[in-house]
Amino acid sequence: MTKVNLIDLFNISLEAGNEIMDVYAQDFEVEVKDDESPLTQADKRAHEAIMNGLQAIDASIPVLSEEGRAIPYSERRNWSKFWLVDPLDGTKEFIKKNGEFTVNIALIEDQYPSVGIIYAPALDTFYFGIVGEGAYKLENAFNQDITNEEELMKVSVILPSSEGEDVTRVVASRSHMSEETEAFIKELEAKYGTVEVVSSGSSLKFCLVAEGKADYYPRYAPTMEWDTGAGQAIVEAAGGKVMRYEDNERFYYNRENLLNGWFLVSK
């Protein structure tokens, strides 16, 4: 596994978050991309900040970013490691100004995430995980004077931080729940009794499971690789799983088609 300096990633995410919040405080225009998803100046500015930061760490590691150029499979198929980036995950939440949007950076090695960071700039909360070593959460991240990894670990909370309760919790959208998600919840009710639905935007859904605030996050709808890489690393570092719906295998990356299939996150 590649040794990653978490302080570098911490500072890059704070810088990207700063660019996002600068736009957030203003009236901003919303463009519509070819796939009809929204795009703002915040997406672009965060992308630039992250690209500059990652290039400064190690220019030899390629970057696959939602807001970067489309890289053909013929070029990336032999990548043994790369950064997988969503500069602003939850652009719809950003536009609604509900605070539930994030900066996502993951290191993918041999098709699986090994390191993940998620920073929610409006909430000023930083999540990070190294698979096999542990996951952490840091609140009031922007105001911390941290210079090394030891300090970062010391001021952060180890995940999962919430103890399991009698109630089984599922992360789902209350307003846009699919039939498959409803069926999944009914199965859990038959097995465990009471099931509570908790809701959150962007990759914060993964963080709820990593924290132990939710037991399951069924995603029976399309996502892209950059939507899930960082979240998967943090969930797995916290002892959880992200499994493909069709065959219950561990979710992997750098596929020819970057569109994800359905998956289930569990703690």
Backbone hydrogen bonds, N-H to C=O, Kabsch-Sander energy under -0.5 kcal/mol:
donor,donor_aa,acceptor,acceptor_aa,energy
4,V,2,T,-0.6
6,L,4,V,-0.9
8,D,5,N,-0.5
9,L,5,N,-1.5
10,F,6,L,-2.8
11,N,7,I,-2.7
12,I,8,D,-2.3
13,S,9,L,-2.5
14,L,10,F,-2.1
15,E,11,N,-2.2
16,A,12,I,-2.6
17,G,13,S,-2.6
18,N,14,L,-2.2
19,E,15,E,-1.9
20,I,16,A,-2.2
21,M,17,G,-2.6
22,D,18,N,-1.6
23,V,19,E,-1.4
24,Y,20,I,-2.4
25,A,21,M,-1.5
26,Q,23,V,-1.8
28,F,26,Q,-0.5
31,E,29,E,-0.5
31,E,39,L,-3.3
33,K,37,S,-3.0
36,E,33,K,-2.3
39,L,31,E,-2.1
44,K,40,T,-1.4
45,R,41,Q,-2.7
46,A,42,A,-2.5
47,H,43,D,-2.0
48,E,44,K,-2.2
49,A,45,R,-2.1
50,I,46,A,-2.4
51,M,47,H,-2.9
52,N,48,E,-2.5
53,G,49,A,-2.0
54,L,50,I,-3.0
55,Q,51,M,-2.4
56,A,52,N,-1.6
57,I,53,G,-1.4
58,D,54,L,-2.2
61,I,58,D,-1.5
64,L,83,W,-3.2
65,S,63,V,-0.6
66,E,85,V,-2.0
68,G,65,S,-1.2
75,E,72,P,-1.3
76,R,72,P,-1.5
77,R,73,Y,-2.3
79,W,76,R,-2.0
82,F,108,I,-1.9
83,W,62,P,-2.8
84,L,106,A,-3.0
85,V,64,L,-2.8
85,V,83,W,-0.5
86,D,104,N,-2.3
89,D,102,T,-3.2
90,G,88,L,-0.6
94,F,90,G,-2.3
95,I,91,T,-2.6
96,K,92,K,-2.1
97,K,93,E,-0.9
98,N,93,E,-1.8
101,F,99,G,-1.3
102,T,89,D,-2.4
103,V,119,Y,-2.6
104,N,86,D,-2.5
105,I,117,I,-2.3
106,A,84,L,-2.2
107,L,115,V,-2.5
108,I,82,F,-3.0
108,I,106,A,-0.6
109,E,107,L,-0.5
109,E,112,Y,-3.1
110,D,80,S,-3.2
112,Y,109,E,-1.7
114,S,107,L,-2.9
115,V,107,L,-1.1
116,G,129,G,-2.4
117,I,105,I,-2.7
118,I,127,Y,-2.6
119,Y,103,V,-2.2
120,A,125,T,-2.9
123,L,120,A,-0.5
124,D,120,A,-1.2
125,T,120,A,-1.6
126,F,138,L,-3.1
127,Y,118,I,-3.3
128,F,136,Y,-2.1
129,G,116,G,-2.3
130,I,134,G,-2.4
131,V,114,S,-2.5
133,E,130,I,-2.7
134,G,130,I,-2.0
135,A,159,L,-0.6
136,Y,128,F,-3.0
137,K,157,V,-2.0
138,L,126,F,-3.1
140,N,124,D,-0.7
141,A,124,D,-2.0
143,N,140,N,-0.6
144,Q,141,A,-1.4
146,I,144,Q,-1.0
152,L,148,N,-2.0
153,M,149,E,-2.7
154,K,150,E,-2.0
155,V,151,E,-2.1
156,S,152,L,-0.7
156,S,153,M,-0.5
157,V,137,K,-3.1
159,L,135,A,-2.8
161,S,211,E,-1.3
162,S,211,E,-2.6
168,T,194,T,-1.7
170,V,196,E,-2.7
171,V,216,Y,-3.0
172,A,170,V,-0.6
172,A,198,V,-2.3
174,R,172,A,-0.5
182,E,178,S,-2.3
183,A,179,E,-2.3
184,F,180,E,-2.2
185,I,181,T,-2.4
186,K,182,E,-2.2
187,E,183,A,-2.0
188,L,184,F,-1.9
189,E,185,I,-2.4
190,A,186,K,-2.1
191,K,187,E,-1.5
192,Y,188,L,-3.8
193,G,188,L,-0.5
193,G,189,E,-1.7
194,T,192,Y,-0.7
196,E,168,T,-3.0
198,V,170,V,-2.8
198,V,196,E,-0.6
204,L,201,G,-1.2
205,K,202,S,-1.3
206,F,203,S,-0.9
207,C,203,S,-1.3
208,L,204,L,-1.8
209,V,205,K,-1.2
210,A,206,F,-2.5
211,E,207,C,-2.5
212,G,208,L,-0.7
212,G,209,V,-0.7
213,K,208,L,-2.0
214,A,208,L,-1.3
215,D,169,R,-2.3
216,Y,169,R,-1.6
217,Y,265,V,-2.5
219,R,217,Y,-0.5
219,R,263,F,-3.0
220,Y,218,P,-0.7
221,A,219,R,-0.6
223,T,260,N,-0.6
225,E,258,L,-1.7
227,D,224,M,-1.6
228,T,224,M,-0.6
228,T,225,E,-1.3
229,G,225,E,-1.7
232,Q,228,T,-2.8
233,A,229,G,-2.0
234,I,230,A,-2.0
235,V,231,G,-2.6
236,E,232,Q,-2.9
237,A,233,A,-2.3
238,A,234,I,-1.4
239,G,236,E,-1.4
240,G,235,V,-3.0
241,K,266,S,-3.1
243,M,264,L,-2.5
244,R,249,E,-3.5
245,Y,262,W,-2.2
248,N,244,R,-1.8
251,F,242,V,-2.1
253,Y,111,Q,-2.8
258,L,256,E,-0.6
260,N,223,T,-3.1
263,F,219,R,-1.8
264,L,243,M,-2.5
265,V,217,Y,-2.2
266,S,241,K,-2.4
267,K,215,D,-1.8
